[in-house]
Amino acid sequence: MKLFFRKYFPVLLALQALCTVPEASAKTLEALPHYEQICKSLFRRLPHEHMMGVPLGDSMSSRAWSNYVAVLDYDRVYFTASDISRFRAYETKLDDMLRVGDMRFAFETFAVYKERLRDRVAYIEQLLDKGFDLEIDEEHAWKRWKRNAPWAPTTEVWDDLWRKRIKNEYIRIVLAREATLAQSETTNTVDITETVMNVVTVRLDTAVLVDDSLGTNSIALHTNVVPEIEVTPVTPQESIIRRYTQSLTVLEDSDSEWVLQNYLNAFTQAFDPHSGFMSPSAAEDFQIEMSLSLVGIGALLRAEDGVAKIVRLIPGGPADRDTSDTRLEPGDKIIAVAQGEEPAVDIIHWPLHKSVRLIRGELGTVVVLTVVPNTDPTGATTKTVRLRRDEVKLEGQAAKSFVHKVTNRNGETNTLGVIRLPAFYANMKVSSEKHPEFRSASHDVENLITNIKTNNIDGLVLDLRNNGGGSLLEAVQMSGLFIPFGPVVQIKARARSARVLRDSDHGIAYDGPMIVLVNRLSASASEIVAGALRDYGRAIIVGDSKTHGKGTVQTVLNLGRDDKLGQLKVTTASYHCINGASTQLNGVPADIVLSSPWDFTDTGEEFLRNPLPWSRLPPAAYARLLDLSPIIERASAASVERRESDDRFKTYMSLMQRASEVTQRDAYPLNISERRAMNASERELEKMQAEIIDEQSDAAAGDDASLVRDLVLRETLQILSDSILLHNGLGGGPGKRESSVSSGDALIDWLKSGL
């Protein structure tokens, strides 16, 4: 007890002088009486339940401190160095404060943040009144948090940082309007150059690189989907000040639960990025997240850097069905939401459950989302997405199959099947296959295989791109469709020996040449299937350099009998492939890399805060069916040669390289002429890509036209065709598959005689 007070008493004294909240504050937030019980319960349960078994001590306190400061000021522009210096006094004390249920640091730090934002809003008004010199040579540094940039040590440095920040936003708006005007003149769309900024409410903390013409012209692009809206012209200055004023209003209206949610999440995410505290209202919406759907638009969201980030689109939902140029994509960040013709509401720093409720709405109503696209790693451009809310149909989420004809190097035609699986779904309430409501990913895929084998297919692509996972049991059963029998995945929980999940069914649905197509959004159950089929030598893995790298299992626990105490989502176990390697962080590497845009962005487990480390277990007892490395080596070389001679792929890779260069840059010019030239270069590259695609679309319309735009799938089918040729040339493979195959005997015989 003496040691506790010796450590803790100075904190109580220093908290009194931590900050001064001005009299102008709209309201002063305080912890509610039951928050003390929540804190104490979380302090006990979190380290006890988490798979790592790490105590909640000074080290975790320091992580939690860093997490909470980042939630409020992730780009290090609001707080000053003197603020951070005062906060540092509590960096290793927060564990002791949580132990006794003391949240004063959380609330008073939040009060400092609100005061700093009030100060910056006043400063922004002064800046905009003075205007900017757009021709001088200077730069705006971005991603300050990633570069570990220091907080401003003086008012002069702070003001200059904000001057460049606001000047950057001003340039972005000016160039966006220029691009919109140019596009409207060439396409005869509605001229909205003087009205768009009333709709596009944005939060831009960094530099502009890419022209925003698609985002700002989204009203014209969407007139065939929902009615146009009437907006009032605003100047760039008005647009900027309106956004910051709105952000301040949102913060002033925040309640105590907002602070509770973010502060306790700072502790849970000190252990790993997938653990979290759910307040009672957040727990109400948890079922939405876990069911992989969002009522209204059909998207899975996650809170990240103070915004709602699209994790993935739900197949069959409104967002997935949207075919506009500005459609939502995984990795996009929603920063503002409008209801039909109403003004947009800035949702930055909102709790996720509140953002979700704003996005949801009545069936058939229109929601307008302001989005920072994933393709701009600077976070500097925006697009507007207009969607009509609708139900997400289960049929839209189901697996689908396609058959394509591909000519190989010998001029022979291969018939290739593709099965696209968006999620490992299952109806947990219905277990009998005879029940009319029974649905299962593995069951559906097995039926699809039976159907497409009637086409006498030569090979199969299992497309798991953007598949974020789902049922663990479905992953095991899915793997069993392609192997005779054996272990599929290992699961390691804290203080327990590894448990091996097996495919015990000796039947096999498909025994021919096979590719699993993945990207960095393929996670969890997708990684289990890809890893198992790779380890058995059953399939070639093609796609991004690696999958997402989420190799952990979460469990939801109540923090007490009273619902008002909320819930704890905690990581309790890890996945491991049958070769012993975890999928955590490293994911499943591709045998042949065909990069998507996600490979050039900060997408993956390794980019999250405090990810758990990679680990290894002893391998499970399994027999590798075939060594595919000779085929992989030759098929990869043929693919590289083919892509290097393909204009479409060369343009595609130029765009990917450009994205990589953007990510690596630390600063961008604030000279409008230089920025205008950069934007023009981007538009020219995009024009080249569009022309190539359009030409090929015209030629291929009505005959596998979908492959023209999906360059990665098109090349994957070519790789599969090459691998079939190599199978036959190297070992006299089985060639055409018989539709009646029901056991693993044919596969085993072929594998033994193949290479």
N, C-alpha and C positions, 0 to 999 in steps of 0.2 A: 504493500500500500504506500509506503514512504517513497519507494522508487517511482510509483505511478504519479504521485503528486509532484515529485521533483521534476518529472518530465512534462507533466500536463499543466501544472499551475501557471507557468510562464505563458502558455497558450491563452489561457483565460484572460490574463492581464493584457496581452498584446492584441487580442481580438477587439478590445474596447477602442483601440486606436487604429484598427485596420483600415477604416475608410470613413468618409463623411458623406452621408446621403443628403442631398440638397432638399430644401423645403419644397422645391418645385416638383418633387416626385409625386406621381399620381397616387401611389399607394406603397406602403412598406410591407413586404411579404414576411411572414413568419412561419415556423414549423407548427403544424397542428399537433395537438396533444398525443395522438396515436403514432406519430412519426418516430417517437423515441422507441416504442416497442418494435416497429419495423426495423430500425437500425440495429437494435440489439439482436433480433432474430437473424438478420442477414449476416451479422458478424459471426454468429455461431454456425449457421448452416453452410455458408459458402465454402470455407476451407474444408469443412468436414465432408461435403458431398462432391466436391470437384475432384476429377480423376488424378490431378497432380499432387493433391495432398499438401499443398504449400500453405504455411500459416499466414494469416493476415497480419503481417508485421510491418516493420519500417519500409522494407523493399516494396511491398504491395501498396503501402501508403504513398510512396513516391510516384508509383505508376498512376494511382488514382488521382493524385494531385495533377499530374500532367494531363490525364484524360479530361478532367473537369475544366481545366484552363483551356484546353483545346476545343471543348464543346462551345465555350463562350467566345473564344478568339483564336480559331484554328489557323488563321493567316497572320497572326501576330501584328495586328494593326490597331486594335482598339485599346488594349492596355498599354501602359508605359513601363519603362524599365523600373521606375520607382514603385509602381504597383506590384510588379513581379517580385521585386526585392522584399516587399512587405509580405507577400503571399508565401515566399520561400520559408519563412519562419515556421510554417505549418506543414511543410512537405513531408516530414516523417512523423507527424503527430496525428494525422487524420485517422489512423487505425485506433488510437486511444480514444479519440473523440467519438468514433463510431461505436466503440465498445459501450460507452455510457449513453448513447443516443443523442449526442450533441451535434446539431447541424448548423450552428451559427456561422461557421466558415462558409458553407454553401450559400446561405442567404445573403450574407454581407458581401461576398465576392460578386454575387449576381447584382447587388445594388451598385457596386463600383462599375460594373459593366454597363448598366443602364445610364449611369452618370456620364461615362465616357462617350456613349453614343449620343447623348443629348449635346455634349460639347462638339462632337464631330458634325452633327446636323447643322448647328449654328455656323461652324466653319465652312461647310459646304455651301451654304447660302452666300457667304462672303466671296468664296472662290467664283461661283457662277455669276455673281454680279460684276466681278472684275473681268471675266473672260480669260481666254488662253491664247498664247502665241503658239500656233500649230506648226510653225516652220523651223523652230530652233531644234538643234540636235540634242536629244536627251533620251533616256530609256526608263522604262517602268519594269522593275523586277517583280517576278511572280513566283508562286509556290514558296513563299517565305518559310512556311512550316517545314517543307521538305528540305530546304537548305539550312534549316536550323538558324535562320536569321534572328538577330537580337531584336528585342523590343526597343522602341525609340528612347534614347537616353535623355533627350531634351525636347522642349516644346518646339524648337526650330526644326529639329529632325523629324518630329512627329508631323508637323504641318507640311513639310516638304514631301514626306511619304504620301500623305493624303492628297496633296496637290497633284502629284503624278497619277495617283490612283483615279481621281475624278477626271483628270484630263484624258486618261485612257478611255474611260467610259464615254466621255463626250466625243472623242474621235470615233469610237465604235458606232455610236448612233449616227453621226454624220455620214460615215462610209456606208452604213447599212441603208440609209435613205437614198444615197446615190445609187447603190446597187438596185434597190427596189424600183427607182425611177427608170433606170436603164432597162430593167426586165419588163416593166409595164409598157414601155415604148416598143419593145420588140415582140411582145406576145399579145398586145392588145387586151391585157387583163385589167381589172379595176385599178385605177390609180389611187393608191392609199399612202403615198409617200408622206403626206402631211398628217395622217391620222394613225398610222400604225403604232406609234410609241405609246398611245393611250391603251393599247391592248397588250403590247409586249412589255410587261413589268418584269424587270430582271434584277438579279444580284450578280454583279461581276466584280470579283476581287482581283482579277488578273488581266493580262494583256489581251489585245485582239490580234488574231492572226487571219482567221478565215472570214470571208465575206458572209454576211448574214442575210443574203437575199432570199434564201428559202424560208427562213424563219419569219422575216418581216412581210413576206408576200403570201403567208399562209392563208389569209382570208380569201384571196383570189383563187388559190389552189384548191380550196375546200368548198367553193360555192356549189359544187355538184353534190355535196354530201349534206350540208346543213345550210340554212339560210344565212345570208350575209348579215352583219350587224353594223349599226351606225355608231360611229365613234367621233369624238371631238378632237380637233387638231390640238396638239401640244408641241411645245418647243423641246429641244434636247435638254435645256436647263430645267424645264418643268418636269420632264420625265425623270431626271436624276433626283431632284429634290423630293419628288412625290414618293419615289421608292424608299429613300432613307427615312422620310417622315413616317411612312407606313410601317417600316421595320420598327421604329421607335414606338409607335402606337401599339403594335403587337406585343412588344416587350413590356410596355406599361400595363397591358391587360393580362399578362401572364399570371397564372395562379400558383399557389404553393406546390401543387402536385407536379408542375413543370420542373421546379427546382428539385423536388424529391426524386423524380424519375431520372433526371440527368445526373444528379450527384451519386445516386446509388449505382447507376449504370457505370459510372466512372470506376467504382470498386469492382463490379463483376467483370468488366472488360479489362481490368488489370490482370485477371487470370487468363482470359482468352477472349477473342472478339465475338464468340457465339454465345457466351453466357450473358445473362441480362436480368435486370429487375423489371417486373411488370406491375405497375400500379393497378388498382382496381379497374380503372377505365381502360388502361392499356390491355389488361387481361381479357376484357370483353372482346377486343378485336383480335386476340391471338388466334382464334379459330380461323379467321379470314386468312391470316398469314400461313398457317399450317395446312390449310386446304388448298394452297397454291392458287388462290383466286381472290380478286378484289371486286366486291359487288359494285357494278357500275361500268368499269372500263376493262377489267380482266388483266391485272398486272400484279406481280409480287413486289412489294416495296421493302426497303430497309433504310433506316436512318443512318446517314453517313455525312460527316462534316457539316452538320446543321441543316441538311436538306434531305428530302425523300428521294432515294435513288431506286431506279427501276432495276430489280434483280433479273427478272425475266417476264415475258408476256405469256399469258395463259392461252394456249391454243383454243381457237373458237370464240374468244372474247372480242369485244369491240376494238381494242387496241391491236390485236392480232389480225383482225379482218381489214383494218385500215390499209389502203393501198396508196395513200398520198405520199408525196416526196418528203413530207415532214413527219411521217409516222413515228411513233414511239419505238425506241430500241433499248435493249438491255444496256445498262450503264448510263442512260440519260438521267438527269437530275431535275426533278420538278421543283421549281422555286416560287411559283405563283399559281393560283387557281381562281377561275372566274365561273360564275353560274350564268350560262347563256350570254345575255347582253349586259350583265352587271359588271362593274369594275373588278379587276383582278385583285385578289388578296395575296399579299406576300406571305409565304408559309415558312420562310427561313427561320430556323431555330424553334419551330413548332415541335411539340411531341408528335411522334409518328401517328399515334392513334387519332390525334386531332386532324392531322393532314388527311388521313384516310377518310374520316367522317366528312370532310369538306369535299373530297373527290367523289365519294359515293352520293347517290341521290335517287330520285324516283325514276322508274323505268321510262325511257323515251326522252328524258330531258338532256340538254346539251351542257357539257362541261368543257371549259377552255383552259388548257394547261400551258403555262410558260415553262420552257424546258431548256436547260443547258445540255446540248447534245454530247454524246459520248465521243464523237469523232473529233471534238476539239478539246484536247487535254489541257489547254490553257484555261478552260472554263469561261472563255471570253465572249462566245457567240450564243445566241438563243434562237429557238424556233417556237412557234405557236401550234399546238395540236388541239384540234376541235373534234370531240367525240360525242356520239349520242349513246347515253347509258343503256345497257342491255344486259340480259342474263348471259352467263357463261354456260354454254351447253356442253354437257359431258361428251357428246359425240365429237365436238371440236377438239377435245383434248386427247382423243383416242389415237392409237397408232394408225398409220396409213401406209399403203404400199403402192409402188409404181414399178413399171417395167420399161427398160430402155434398150435400144439396139445400139451397139458400139462396134466400130470396125477396128480390128487390131492391126498390128504392123504387117501381118501377112495378107491383109486384105480380107480376112475372114470376119464374119459378123458374129458377135457374141450377144446373147440375150441375158441381160443383167437385171436383177431385182434390187429394189431399194425399199427398205422399211424405215420410215421416219417415226421415231418414238420421242414425244415431247416431255413425258414424265413417267415415272414408275408408279402408276396409279393402281388403286384397288379399293373396292367397296368393302370397308372393314365390317359393315353390319350384315353382309350377305356372304356366306362362305360356300354355299352350294352352287356348282356350275349350272344346275338345273333351274335355279331361281331366275325369274325373268329380269331382275334388277342386278344380277351378278355381272360385274365388270372387273377385269384384271388385265394388266399390261402384258404379262407373260401369256395368258390365255389368248388375248387378241392377236399377239404376234405369232403364236403358233398357228392360229387359223389363217392369218395372212400368208404365212409360209406355205401352208397347204394349198392355198389358192394360187399363188404366183408360181409354184412348182408345176402347175398344169401348163405353164408357158415353156416348160423344159429349160429353165434358166441355167446358165453356165456359172454364175457367181452371184454373191449377195453383198450389199452394203447395208449395214445397220447404222443408221444416222442418229447419233446421240448429241448432235450439236445443240447447245442452249438447254440441254436437259439437266435441270438442277437437282435431280434425284427423286426421292419419294420412299416407297416401301422397301425395306431391307429384304423382306421375304421375296418380293417380286424380283429383286436383283439376283437373288440366288436361283430362283426358278427360271429366270430369263437366261442366265448362263447355262443352265442345264439343257436348254433347247439345242445347244451347239456342241456339247461334250457328252461322252458316254456316261460318265459318273465321276464323282470325286469331290474334294474340297473346293470351295469357291472363295471364301473370305474368312479371315480371322478377326475376332473382336477381343480387345484387351481392356478390361475394367480395372480400376484401382485395387491393388492388393489381391487380385485374383489371377489365376492362370488363364491363358488365352483359350477362348472358345472357338471351335471351328464349325462353320456352317457349311453343309455339304449338299450336293445334288445326289440324291439316292436313286433317282429314276434312270434306269439304263437305256431308256428310249432316247432317240435323238431326232429332232425335227428337220434339221438341215445339216448335211455333212460335206458340202462343197466348199470351194475357195471363197474367202470371206474377208471383208474389210470393215473395221469399226471406225466411223468418222466422228471426230470429236473437236471441241474447241475449248477455250478457257472458261466458258460458261457450263461445260460439262462437269458436274460435281457429284460427290457423294455416291449414290447408287450407280450413276453412270460410270464412275471411276472404278467401282467394284467389278462391274461387268467387263469393262475394257481391260482392267488389270488381269482378271481371270483368263479371258480369252487370249491375251498376250502371253501369259505365263505358260499356258498349255500349248502355245504354238498353234493355236486354232485360228487366229486372225491377225492381219496386219493392221496396226493402228496408224491412221492418217489424220492430219489436221494441224491445229496449232502446236507449237513446240511442246506444250504440256496441257493437261487439263487443269481445273481450278485449284485443286490441292486441299479440299476440305475432307479430312479424314477423321472426323470426330462425331460423336453421338451426344445429343442433348436430352435431358429429362426435365420435365416441369414439376415443381414442388410447391405446395402451399406453404407460406411463411407462418401460418397459424390457422386456428379454426375459424377465426373471424375473417370474412371475405375482404374487409377493408384493409387488411394487412398486405394484400397483393400476393404475387407469386414470384418464384425464382426459377429461371431457366438456366440450368447448369450443365456443363459438359462433364459426362460421366464415363465415357469410354472412347476408344479409338479403333479405326478400321486398319487392317493390314492385309496386303495381298498374300496369296498363298506362298509366294517366295520369301515372305517375311518382311518385306519393305512396306512401310506405311505409305498411304497416299497423301498424308499430311504434308503441306507445303510443296513437295515435289510433284504431286499429282501423278498422272500416268504419262510418260513422255511418248511422243509420236515416233513411230518407226520411219515414216516419211512425212516431212513437214510441209504443209500447205497452209500458210499463215492466213488468218482472217484479221480484220482490224483489231480484234481484241488482243492479238499478240503484240501490238505496238502501243498498248495503253497500260495503265496501272490496274490491270484486272487479274485477280488471283489472290489466293490466301496470303501470299507473302507480302502483299501490299496493305493488309489490314493491320490494325494496331495490336501488338502483343500476341501474335499467333503462336500456337504451341509448336515445339520443335519436332523435326522429323525423328523417327525412331525405327528400330528394327526388332523383329521377333525371329526365333528360329523358324525355318520354313516348315510348312505343313507337308505331310507325306502325300506327294502326288507325282505322277509320271508325265513328263513333257511329251506331247504327242508328236511334235514335228519341229525341226529346226528350220525356221523360215528365213534365216539371215541371208542365205545365198539369193533367194528370190527378192528379198527386200533390197539388197544391194543393187541388183541389176534393174529392178523396177524403178528404184529411186533415180538412178542415172538416166534412165529413159525419160522419166518425168521431167527432170531438170532440162534435158535437151529439148523436149517438146515445149516447155514453158518459155525457154529462151528464144524460140522462134515464133511465138504466138504474140501478135500485137496487143491482143486484149490483156493477156497476162502481163506483158511488159508495162502497159499503162497502169494496170492494177497494182503492180509492185511499186511503180513510181509513186502512187498515192500512199501506199503503205510506208515507203521510205520517207515521204514527206511528213507523215504522222510521227514517225520515229524522230525526225529532226526537230519537230515542234516540241516533243516531250523533253528533249535534251537541252533545249535553250533555256537560259536563266532569265533573260530580259528581252524586251521588245521595244522598238523605237516609238517615240512619241512625236515624231515628225510625220505629219499627215501625208506628205508626198511619198515618203518611203513606205508608209503603211499602205497607201493606195496602190503602189506598185506590187507589194506583197500580195494584196488581195487579188489584183489582176492576174498574177501568176497562178494563184490557186484556182481562179475561175477558168483559166485556159486549160489547166490540167483536167479539171472536172469536165470541161467541154469535150476534150479529147476522149475521155472515157465514155461519155454519153454517146458520142458519134459512133464509136466502135461498137457499143452495145446495140444501138438502134439499127445499124446496118445489119448486124447479125440477126437481130430479132426479125427484121423484115424477111430475111432469107429463110429463117427457121420457123416462121409462124405456122402453127398448126402441126408441127412435127418436133416434139421434144423442146418446145420453145422455152420451157422453164429452165432448161439446162444452160441457156445462153446467158442469163443473168447470174445464175449460180455457178460461177467459174470454178469454185472449189469442188463442188459435187461433180461437175463435168470432168475435171481432171482426175478426180477419184475413180470415176468409172473407167477412164483410160488406164489408170494404174491397175485396177482390178483385171481389165482385159489383158494387160501385159503379164500379170501374175498367173493368169490362166494359161497363157502361152508358155510361160516358163515352167509351170507345173507339168504340162504335157511334154515339153521338150526335155526336161531334166529327169522326169520319172514316169512318164506315161500315166498321168493322173486320170481320174475317173471320167473326165469329160462331162457329158451331159448327166444331170441328176435325174434319177428315177423318182417319180412322185410317190411311190409306194414305200420308200425307205422308212422304217419305223424303229430301227435299232442302230447301235453304234458299230456293228460288225463291218459294214462297207467302209466306213471311215477308217477304222483301225487297220483293215487290210491294206487300204490305200496308203495310209501313213507309213506302214511298215515297209512298203515297197517303193515309196515315192522318191525320197532323196537319199 
